[in-house]
Amino acid sequence: MLVPLLCGVGLVAVGIYLCLVYFLICRKNRDTSTEVYMQWVQHSKIAVVLVEFLLVALVLYIGAKVLTAENPLLKLQGNTLWGFVCGSGLFLLPIAWVVGVIRPKTYLETPKHLVILVAACYCVVVYSAFLRTEVEFYYYYGRYLAPFMPIAAVFAALTLDKLRARVTLPVMTACLLFVSPFDYFLATHQDDTRMTWSVLEDLSNEIDSDDCVIVGDDDMWTLYLTLRATTGAAMYPEMEDPETQAAELAEQYDHVYYLGNGKWNDSFEHQFQQVYTNTITQSTDENYSNTGRRIIMFPLSYQEVSYTVSLYAYWGEEQNLSYPASTCANTAYFGFYPLEGNFCWSGSENASVQCDLQKRDYNMTVSLGGAVPLYQIHQNPYVVHVLVNGNDIGTITLDDQQNDGEYTLPVSKEVLHDGSNIVTFQSKLWKGSCVMEDDERELGIPLQDVEFEAA
């Protein structure tokens, strides 16, 4: 109803304007050239009244709506016209408006001046009064003000153009000083950040178009549509029992993933394995928490909240559980150096791998991605003690007979917990410079994979 009403009002206004033009000019002078027209307009009291009406009427209307609101300060904070005032330097538009009201004939000197007045009244005042009455958070919703801000600036420049420099220079200086802290803050901070590209790219690399993802409630609004677009995978909201849901979906897709926060990892069952995790810091305009208490809604700080995004792969009851360095180095390997090819060198005498298991008997296969230089480090044999949750389950011996490949050890359910378990590899460290002079690291074993098979 509002748009047809405004169109009707606009047509009536145009009709009145044309009638006034005819009354002021055409009936009194047959010469309707631009110069003659402007001369008549400049000396017309009706034209001056019309200019005053354009400048004052809707501004008073907007001010009355703010003052009569239940919470005037809250109403002012979200007012679009107030957004224009603050965005132009706080002082520029009010001073230009006052000068314009005092000197209305400024806009009647040339057709260009009149066009600027009408454009400013429509794009700033009418827009603020009827078309977009509220712009709550100026940083985020600044796109609703930005297209018309140049018109407001040109209007102010035209109005103040004839004032002396001793007036205009202090005004412009004050405006620049007002906006400079906010401009600097915007230039040096990320505004309204919900997700980082690096995390989105990492998740997209883990998921293929033939897979599906069960998305937890916390990540629905940021990652559901995003990952569907970037990966082509099917996305499903989390139901009450994600394990049952995953088991049903596993019959339809190559892989099933669960996307949730890190807290879920504390209680999930053995059918899921964490394949990726990262921390995201969300930053939002501080004025979310200052609504109703501040006049200037441009913040100089953001609310920052960190949370964890974790991706879990569904393995199912009958599948083996594997923790390869190629996919788990950043999430489950502790005390290891960064990934080299498909393995990681241990860099601690107590390097460990976090594994999510069921309390049952397993055969654990430890795969090494290379050989330990036994003769260069003068340790032959090289013995590695293996512990699960602090319990010794056996040793891996590297010697002339076997110095790489796979080693299998039994793991009793007596040493396991339902959920998270820690497999520790205890070994003496040797200097990497024994093999390569430039290698200053202290190394242990080149771990490639830890895999569990139900016994």
Sequence and secondary structure as in RCSB ss.txt:
>XXXX:A:sequence
MLVPLLCGVGLVAVGIYLCLVYFLICRKNRDTSTEVYMQWVQHSKIAVVLVEFLLVALVLYIGAKVLTAENPLLK
LQGNTLWGFVCGSGLFLLPIAWVVGVIRPKTYLETPKHLVILVAACYCVVVYSAFLRTEVEFYYYYGRYLAPFMP
IAAVFAALTLDKLRARVTLPVMTACLLFVSPFDYFLATHQDDTRMTWSVLEDLSNEIDSDDCVIVGDDDMWTLYL
TLRATTGAAMYPEMEDPETQAAELAEQYDHVYYLGNGKWNDSFEHQFQQVYTNTITQSTDENYSNTGRRIIMFPL
SYQEVSYTVSLYAYWGEEQNLSYPASTCANTAYFGFYPLEGNFCWSGSENASVQCDLQKRDYNMTVSLGGAVPLY
QIHQNPYVVHVLVNGNDIGTITLDDQQNDGEYTLPVSKEVLHDGSNIVTFQSKLWKGSCVMEDDERELGIPLQDV
EFEAA
>XXXX:A:secstr
 HHHHHHHHHHHHHHHHHHHHIIIIITT S   HHHHHHHHHT HHHHHHHHHHHHHHHHHHHHHHHTSSSHHHH
HHTBHHHHHHHHTTSSHHHHHHHHHHH GGGGGSSHHHHHHHHHHIIIIIIIIIII  B   TTGGGGGTGGGHH
HHHHHHHHHHTTS HHHHHHHHHHHHHHHHHHHHHHHHS  SB   HHHHHHHHHH  TT EEEE GGGHHHHHH
HHHHHH  EEEE  S HHHHHHHHTTTSS EEEEE GGGGGT  TTEEEEEEEEEEEEEEGGGTTTTT S    S
SEEEEEEEEEEEEE  SSS EE  HHHHTTTTEESB   BTTBEEB STEEEEEEEE SS EEEEEEESS   HH
HHT SSEEEEEEETTEEEEEEEESSS SSEEEEEEE GGG  SEEEEEEEE   EEGGGT TT   EE  EEEEE
EEEE 
